[in-house]
Every structure is written in C-alpha cells, then in structure tokens.
Amino acid sequence: MSLKHHHILYWIISGCFFLLTALLIFNYIDIKPPKNSLEPLDVTTSIKVTPGRYYQTSGLYHLDMTGTSHIRLPLKNIPDNMASYSLLIIDQFASNQAVNLYLTAELQNRQDSDVVPFKQKLINHQQSINELNDEWQSAVTISEVALVIESEIALGFGNEFDSQVSWQSIQFSNNDQISQTAKIFSELLAFVPLGFSSINIHNGEAMATYKSVLIWLGSLLLIAFIIYLVLKPPAIHLLASIALAWLVTGLIYGHNFAQQITFNQQRYAGHTQYLNRIDQGLGDMAKRIDETLAAQSNNPANTKILIMGGENFNNKRLKYHLLQYNVGIIGRYEDMLKIIEQPNVYAVLLTPFNDMCQPENQTAAPVAPNIVLKTTQFCILQ
Amino acid sequence: MIMTALLTFGYIFYFICLGVGTRLAILKLMGLDTNKRRLSNLLAHGLFVGLFVHVLLLNVLQLIGNHNVLVLAVMILIFLSCLTIILYTVILGDGIHNSTHTSQQQVITITVIVIASLLIVWNSFHVPNLAWDTWTVWLARAKQWYHHGLGVTFVQPQTWLESNTGLLNLSSHYPDGLSLIFYPMLFFSDTVKPILLGMYLVIYGFLVLLMCNRLEKINAPLYLRMFLLVVMYTTPLMVNHLLLPGYADLILAVYILLIMLGLLDYNDQPKPALRLVIIGYALMLPLLKIEGWVWLIVFMFSHSFIMWFNVKQRLLILALMVITFVLWYLVGGLTLITPFGPLVISPIEINLFNKAYLSFAFSNVTDAVLNGLFWQYNWSLLWFGLPFLWLYMIHQKHNKAQQVSHLFFVLALAVILTLFYLTPAAKYAQDNTAINRIFLQLMPCYIFLLFSMLTAIIQQPASAKNL
C-alpha cells in the first residue's frame, strides 16, 4: 500500500482494536466459567411493608414515603443460595432521582466467622441493574436482606413528588440472564446530581463501569499512538482518534448534564435563597429571632448571639442567616453561662438543647438565664 | 434573570475599567510603551488585572477604618478616574488596542464560549448557593463586612467570649481576596449566587478565549481550538466548579495559567508593561489562598532556575540542592530554640516558631490519587495525556518560557503528591475533600500544555519520528 493510503490502514487497525478491546474490557468475552443457571428470584411482592404504604396500579408498584425520609423493606423469605445471585434488577424504577437506594444484609465469609454488615448503593436509573459486589458473591451465609430507601435531603427541597417511589419489579438474577449492554448502559446513564460534594468529586459511587470505559479509551489511545508511530499517517488522524474518544466520554457527561438541567429546574425553581427544606426552616427561625430581638430594641451589630452546639449544618446555616449580629457557634454550656449575664448577649438553643430551657433543668445552673422566647424548635436565653 | 445579567455585566465592566485604567495610568506615569494588544486580550487582561487591583485596593482600605460608605466612595472615585483615563485615551489619545478587523474564526470561538456558558446558566441558575466553603467561609466573611464594616476585626472563639470587640470567624487566617471580590455584590443582591455564576462564567470564558488566542498565535488550526473549547466545557469537575460557583480553587487556577501565558507572551515581546502584569498576577496567588504561596515559590524557582542560569550552572545548583538535602536528612535536620519559639526543620516535622507546624509521615494514598485522577470521572480522559506530555517535554526543543512552564508544572505536581503522601494532608485525599480541588488548580495549565503539544504534533509530521 502506498504511503498516502497509510491513514486508511491506520483507521482499519484502530477500528479492529476498538472492537476487540471493547469486547474484552466490558466482559463480552467472558473468561470466567459460567455459574450454574438459576431461576431469577422475584421479590417484588415478598417484602415486609407497613400496611397501606405499598400498592399496585396499572402494572407498577408504588411505595408511599409520605412523612418519612427512611424506609427499610426486609425480605420475607431468604433462600440459602442468596450468594449465587450476582445481580439485583429493579425494572421501571421511578423516583424523580431524589432518593438513595441501598441493598443491606448481614454476611458471613466463613461458617464460623463473625457476621459483617453489607451495604451497597443501587443505581438510580430507570432500569437499575446492579452487579452485587464480591463481598456478597463470596459470602457463605446471607441473612437480614433488606432494601433501604432514603430521601436525599442534600438535594434541595422535598416536594410532593418525592413522596412516591415506583417500580415494576425487583428481582435477583444472574449475569447470563441479562444483556451485558443493558448492564453497562444502566450504570453509565445513572444520574449524578449536583450536591454539596460535587465541588470535590464528580462521581463517588458506582465506579466500575466508568473505570472500564476509561481503561478502554485509554488503552485505545495508546494503541492508536503506536499505530501512528509505525504507519506515520498525517497527525490529524491521531487527533481525530483523540477527539472521538473524548466524544464518547462527552456523551456520557452530556447525558448527565441534560438530566441535571431537568432535575435542578424542578427542584429549585422559586427557592433561590435556601439550600433545602431544613434551611428554609432555619431561615424562618432566624427571622423569628430577629423579630424577637428587634422588639427588645437592640442594635444587631452590638448584639452578641451564641448558638449552642457543634459546627453542624443546622448551626452553621442559622449562623449564616444571622450574620447581621455578632454571632458565633459555641460548644460549651459553661462558656455560655459565663457571659450570658452581660447586656446584649443572647443564647440560641436548638433541639435537643432547647430542653435546657425548661425551668426545672435550670435550677442546677449557678445563674438562671431569662427565657426570652421558647418554641418547640428552639429557645432564646438572656 | 435580565436584572442578574445586567448586574453581572455591570460588575464585570467595573473590573475591566479598573484593570485597563490602572494599566494606562501606571504605564503613562512610568513613561512606558502601552504595548497595545488585540481587543479580546485587552478586555481579558483588563478583567484579570482589575480583579487584582480591586483586591489590593480593598486590602488597603481595610486598614483605614470601618466605614463601608467611605470604602464605596473611594471605589467609585477610582472607577470614575479609570473610566476618564480610558475615554481620554480612546477619544483624544492614540487608542488602547490594536484595531484589527474582526476575524471570522474569533466570532466562531466567542459564539461557542457563549453557548457553553448559557448551557451552564440553564443548568445552574435556579440552584441555590450550595457550594459549602462559599457560604461558610468566603461569602460569610463578605457578609460580615457588609453588616459590620470592612475594617472589622475577626477573632477566635476564646477571645470572642472574653472581649466585646471583634466578630467570631474561624477562618480569619485565610487570605481575604475572594471575599473582597464578593463584598460589593452584597450591596445589590442578598443571595449573590446568580451574579456569582455570571461572574465565574465570564472569568472562565475570558481565560478560555486567552488560551485560544495563544494557540492561534502558535498557528494551531481552528479545529484544534474548537476541541480545546469542548474539553474546557466538558471536563466534569471543572464544569462543577462553574455550576456551583464561589470556590477559590478555580480562580487560583485562572491566575496560575495567566502567569504561564504572560511568560510566553513576554518571551515573544519582552516589554516592561508585560512584566508588571505578570508580577501583579503572581502577587494575586497568595491573596486568594494560602497554597498560593506554594505556587508563587514554585513559579519563582522555575523562572529563576531557567532564565538566570545556563545548563552547567543548573546542574551545579541541582547537585548542591541534593547534597544539602542528603546532609540535612543524615544529620536529622535543624533544631533551634529561639526567643520566638522553636524553629525545627527536620525529616520528622517542620515547626516555624509554633506559628506553622507540619509533621511528616508516609501514608499510601495511591488509591485515592488514582480514583481522583481517573475513576471518579473528574477529569475524563485528560490524565492519560501525562506520559505523552513528559515525552514531549523531554524530546523536543523548547524556548525558555516553555521550559519555565514545564518545570513549574512538573514541580507543582511533585509538590501535590509529596503533600498528600508525606503529610497529614493525606486525610483530605482519602476523604475526597481536597485532593481533586488541588489538582483543579493546575488543570487549565495542564490542558494548555497538552494542547501546545497537540499543536506541535500537527505542525511537525516528522516529530513522530523523533519520539
């Protein structure tokens, strides 16, 4: 072949490697011996639920989460060969992406070893195909199997659409009963929402398929580079290979980005100031505190507010909403008692510390601060 | 949304005027050549110099007292003077930029940047200020200044409980830079987030434009520059820092790359005006974050090592450094008890008069590093380019400015890895709270080096043979 046709050869060879590496890395060519074929275990209706929370309409099962952010659904019957199942599949899973789903259990690695807890996060996608990890698959006994559903408070506002989670079926299954492609896509197209930790990390969980994709594309680029060195086609062909590889990762990212757009617009529209429902409550609390102190005709800048407790989300946000005051979070009750007698010093106690505002609890204290305001959520002392 | 856009552009306009105006004023005062640039470079550097001047100015104004109105008045006065200087130079003087005809390629580039930015706005506009450090540290401090005055003193908890002056701020030892950039926004918007989003997008957009301009200067074809745009706007963790604006890391990353681009420009045209700009950008690093000091030192070392010494002298310096290190290690370091406290620089710990303390201990963070660089999908495919970049650095001839940028990058990467492997910072690698953000600070610089390499490969088909 003449020199000017080297780029055709370059693409033919790279194309072959493209397919071959894909088949190898994504386990299409399975080198492990196949496990004994098992009938899938359908658990859609064999989970324990509080009566009235679980019902079926038009082919879908719905779980009502009204008034709770955490539901545990234990399996009624757990067969002995649980560890032989390698997949958990939730079909037609719909959650508006605002819940976290886990599979939990208790495992024994050897007959006489200690029981260890098991927890695996499940993929948040319409067809959630979860490869159960090695811990599960190598266990000798598996007990206390349960699905755990938690709504994700970090993701803004719990709205009415959070109160319901639906699926068509939940079943334990095996690799040979599900197409490898469906498995890969289930993981790659799973939703990665924007949350507090997104600033540190793009995707902290379910990394197996991402890893395969990156190893696949990385090794392809290395192969393409070697072919390029051997055949010496114009450099633009090498660049095109790089761009194509980037396009693959870009499509995965773009899909998630589009999902984020829909999600963020639903979740946050009209709530620009507050981070989530808890924060909205804290904002209202700050307003209440502000009004109470204003009624005592205090100048905010000269008023010291001590928020009792640790540096947690609630205290930090309340502090943020009260920055017009000289405000701080204080961990020690004694420190508060030391300066509460001074004029223009107030202490804010959130639950559970607001119990200390009970008159009977105060008798132990050397000084008895004056209760300015007391609600079920917080109290203000002076 | 329109109001937000207007406020954002107004705010950006303020910084650009501040930057361009001060630059003109200083150069005229010093009698230096104004070194005209093309319009996009003028505006971009105007913005970045403006941010620096603003931070410097407010750092000084903090010293004169606690009057927000006075601070605003001085700011407005300086802004108006800058505007006057610019208008005077444009109308009566000889202009402020090289007026070249608008190139079609530039229009395409800017359009793509605008579209990418609008997509990010579409995604993030309704999202509240979720970025944790922003509301706990940077914005919180700006809000304290807004309510209590720019000159207010910050104290730690014990002092705060005992005295009646000063506000409690646990992060008072962090540099003020980013909070000073946020501070004027609070006079217009209580939530700040939408303006912040706009500002970060404009800053990032101008940086990307500067990268494109620089690549154009070394004759990178349009398709390669388009690919750069795609990479800059689809690298997941970088986009996350735009979607949740308000962290200092991205801004630090911008200034690191600006210094690098400045040095490359200076190598082409060694004009004093450019030297001043580079010094300004370098000074901005420690004004933004504490680790800015590290990058500043690494930059100064890389620059002086390459620019001031020939190969023989460099080898001599390296040999001396190695000998010093080995001796220091064998002797067990330096321990001095001074009246100000202990000064210890030993292989076990560093203690600077009890003011700064660092202990050394090896932790294996390889998994965390690999997860961060690859498997968490933070940087997509980018880090696969590193071995090729090293090959390119070693096997090709580069001018001195390029050598400085290469040395800086390699040293900075080594510093990051040393920090996470040998110090208690390892815990921030293992809990994923800092490692990726530190890598982010080098990312635009790394991407730029990768694209310089791609440009070289495309231009020299023979280069493959050399490798």
Interface residues (C-beta under 8 A of the other chain):
Chain A: G156 L194 G195 F196 S197 S198 I199 N200 I201 H202 N203 G204 M207 Y210 K211 L214 L217 G218 L221 L222 F225 Y228 L229 K232 P234 A235 I236 L238 L239 I242 A243 A245 W246 T249 G250 Y253 G254 F257 Q260 I261 N264 Q265 R267 Y268 A269 G270 H271 T272 Q273 Y274 L275 P300 A301 K304 E311 K316 K319 Y320 L323 Q324 N326 V327 G328 I330 D335 K338 I339 Q342
Chain B: L119 W122 N123 S124 H126 V127 P128 N129 L130 A131 W132 D133 W135 T136 A140 K143 Q144 H147 H148 P157 W160 L161 N164 L167 L168 L170 D190 T191 K193 P194 L224 F227 V230 V231 T234 P236 L237 V239 N240 H241 L243 L244 Y247 N371 G372 F374 W375 Q376 Y377 N378 S380 L381 F384 F388 N432 T433 A434 N436 R437 L454 I457 I458 P461 A464 K465 L467
